[in-house]
Amino acid sequence: MTRAAPDDVALRMRAIRLVTCDVDGVLTDNRIYVDDHGRELKAYSAQDGLGIKMLLHAGIAVAWITGSKAPGVVHRARQLGVVHLIQGADDKATPWERLREELGVPAAACAHVGDDLPDVALFNRCGLAVAVPHAPPAVQARAHYVTRRDGGKGAVREVCDLILDAQDALLPQLVAYGAGGHP
């Protein structure tokens, strides 16, 4: 797959009805803190969180598919209203296929945001494959779009805003927050 032209990316974004995200390296900065008791701590971007809430408000389903099994991931998903959370997924394709069929969303109407090799299987199936800048070259090569912002630092918000804008749904979100019409 070669990087899609901007017009092609915009067309793909218009069709999106389900956005799936990896967690470590996409919703976080790819670092995992482990305390002396073995508990994992992760840092999330508040802007990514608001972007996810805006997608959900616009009627676009959001799911997280991760190899992680950290309890903190469950808590963060709940805080944002993400009800579709798949943890411990070494093979992401099988649960992704099951989820999109359960939701009745065709593969072309799905976007996946990932950062490493386990995400490539979804990149090969979905309508919009998005990588973050720190993704290895082999992963970026499979993406239609590479974000400007890095994982855990607004990459997901960037994708959310672009999808909402492509679907003419960003302005209503901005107005709802009192931002007028200025993205």
C-alpha positions as CSV (number, residue, x, y, z in Angstrom):
1,M,0.0,0.0,0.0
2,T,1.4,3.4,-0.8
3,R,0.4,6.5,1.1
4,A,-2.9,7.8,-0.1
5,A,-3.3,11.1,-1.8
6,P,-5.0,13.8,0.3
7,D,-8.2,13.7,-1.7
8,D,-8.3,9.9,-1.3
9,V,-7.8,10.2,2.5
10,A,-10.6,12.8,2.7
11,L,-12.9,10.4,0.8
12,R,-12.0,7.5,3.1
13,M,-12.7,9.7,6.1
14,R,-16.2,10.6,4.9
15,A,-17.1,6.9,5.0
16,I,-15.9,6.2,8.6
17,R,-18.4,4.7,11.1
18,L,-16.0,2.9,13.4
19,V,-12.7,4.0,14.7
20,T,-10.5,1.5,16.4
21,C,-7.3,2.4,18.3
22,D,-4.3,0.6,19.7
23,V,-3.5,1.8,23.2
24,D,0.2,1.7,23.9
25,G,1.9,4.1,21.5
26,V,-1.3,5.5,20.1
27,L,-3.4,6.7,23.1
28,T,-0.2,6.8,25.2
29,D,3.3,8.0,24.5
30,N,4.5,4.4,24.2
31,R,6.1,4.3,27.6
32,I,4.8,2.0,30.3
33,Y,5.6,2.8,33.9
34,V,5.7,-0.2,36.3
35,D,5.8,0.5,40.0
36,D,7.4,-1.6,42.7
37,H,4.1,-3.6,43.1
38,G,3.9,-4.5,39.4
39,R,1.1,-2.0,38.6
40,E,1.2,-0.4,35.2
41,L,0.7,3.4,34.8
42,K,0.1,5.1,31.5
43,A,-0.3,8.7,30.6
44,Y,-3.1,9.7,28.2
45,S,-3.7,12.9,26.3
46,A,-6.8,14.9,27.5
47,Q,-7.2,16.2,23.9
48,D,-7.4,12.7,22.5
49,G,-10.1,12.0,25.1
50,L,-12.2,14.9,24.0
51,G,-11.7,13.9,20.4
52,I,-13.0,10.5,21.2
53,K,-16.0,12.0,23.0
54,M,-16.7,14.1,20.0
55,L,-16.7,11.1,17.7
56,L,-19.1,9.2,20.0
57,H,-21.4,12.3,20.1
58,A,-21.4,12.4,16.3
59,G,-22.5,8.8,16.2
60,I,-19.2,7.2,15.2
61,A,-18.4,4.1,17.2
62,V,-15.0,3.9,18.9
63,A,-13.2,0.7,20.1
64,W,-9.8,0.1,21.6
65,I,-8.0,-3.1,20.6
66,T,-4.8,-3.7,22.5
67,G,-2.4,-6.4,23.5
68,S,-2.3,-4.8,27.0
69,K,-4.2,-6.2,29.9
70,A,-3.7,-3.2,32.3
71,P,-6.7,-2.4,34.6
72,G,-6.0,1.3,34.0
73,V,-7.0,0.9,30.4
74,V,-10.5,-0.2,31.5
75,H,-10.8,2.8,33.7
76,R,-9.8,5.3,31.0
77,A,-12.1,3.7,28.5
78,R,-15.0,4.0,31.0
79,Q,-14.2,7.6,31.6
80,L,-14.5,8.4,27.9
81,G,-17.6,6.3,27.3
82,V,-15.7,3.7,25.1
83,V,-17.7,0.6,25.6
84,H,-15.9,-1.6,23.0
85,L,-12.6,-2.6,24.7
86,I,-10.7,-5.6,23.6
87,Q,-7.6,-6.4,25.8
88,G,-4.9,-9.1,25.5
89,A,-5.3,-9.2,21.7
90,D,-2.1,-10.6,20.3
91,D,-4.1,-11.2,17.1
92,K,-6.2,-8.1,16.5
93,A,-7.8,-9.1,13.3
94,T,-10.2,-11.8,14.8
95,P,-11.8,-9.5,17.4
96,W,-11.9,-6.6,15.0
97,E,-13.8,-8.7,12.4
98,R,-16.2,-9.9,15.1
99,L,-16.8,-6.3,16.4
100,R,-17.4,-4.8,13.0
101,E,-19.8,-7.6,12.1
102,E,-21.6,-7.2,15.4
103,L,-21.9,-3.4,14.7
104,G,-22.9,-4.0,11.1
105,V,-20.0,-1.8,9.8
106,P,-18.3,-2.8,6.5
107,A,-14.5,-2.9,6.5
108,A,-14.4,0.2,4.2
109,A,-16.2,2.2,6.9
110,C,-13.6,1.4,9.6
111,A,-10.5,3.3,10.5
112,H,-7.7,1.9,12.7
113,V,-5.0,4.0,14.4
114,G,-1.9,2.0,15.2
115,D,1.8,2.2,15.8
116,D,3.4,-1.3,15.4
117,L,3.4,-4.6,13.6
118,P,0.3,-6.1,15.4
119,D,-1.7,-3.3,13.8
120,V,-0.8,-4.1,10.2
121,A,-3.4,-6.9,10.0
122,L,-6.0,-4.2,10.6
123,F,-4.4,-1.8,8.2
124,N,-4.7,-4.4,5.5
125,R,-8.5,-4.8,6.2
126,C,-9.8,-1.3,7.1
127,G,-10.9,1.6,4.9
128,L,-8.5,4.0,6.6
129,A,-5.2,3.0,8.1
130,V,-3.5,5.6,10.3
131,A,-0.1,5.4,11.7
132,V,1.7,7.7,14.2
133,P,5.1,9.2,13.3
134,H,7.1,6.9,15.6
135,A,5.7,3.8,14.0
136,P,8.4,1.7,12.3
137,P,8.9,2.3,8.5
138,A,7.2,-1.0,7.6
139,V,4.1,0.0,9.5
140,Q,4.0,3.6,8.1
141,A,4.3,2.1,4.6
142,R,1.0,0.3,5.1
143,A,-0.8,3.4,6.3
144,H,-3.0,5.7,4.2
145,Y,-2.2,8.6,6.6
146,V,0.5,9.3,9.1
147,T,-0.4,11.8,11.8
148,R,1.6,14.9,12.5
149,R,1.2,14.5,16.2
150,D,2.8,11.6,18.0
151,G,1.0,8.9,20.0
152,G,-0.2,10.1,23.4
153,K,0.4,13.7,22.3
154,G,-2.7,14.4,20.2
155,A,-2.5,12.0,17.3
156,V,-5.9,10.5,18.0
157,R,-7.4,14.0,18.4
158,E,-5.9,14.9,15.0
159,V,-7.6,11.9,13.4
160,C,-10.9,12.6,15.2
161,D,-10.9,16.2,14.0
162,L,-10.1,15.2,10.4
163,I,-12.8,12.6,10.3
164,L,-15.4,14.9,11.8
165,D,-14.4,17.7,9.4
166,A,-14.6,15.4,6.4
167,Q,-18.1,14.4,7.5
168,D,-19.2,18.1,8.1
169,A,-19.6,17.2,11.8
170,L,-16.7,19.2,13.3
171,L,-18.4,22.6,13.2
172,P,-21.4,21.5,15.3
173,Q,-18.9,20.1,17.9
174,L,-17.0,23.4,17.9
175,V,-20.2,25.4,18.3
176,A,-21.3,23.1,21.2
177,Y,-18.1,24.0,23.0
178,G,-18.5,27.7,22.2
179,A,-15.7,27.8,19.7
180,G,-17.8,29.3,17.0
181,G,-16.6,28.1,13.6
182,H,-12.9,28.3,14.1
183,P,-11.1,24.9,14.0
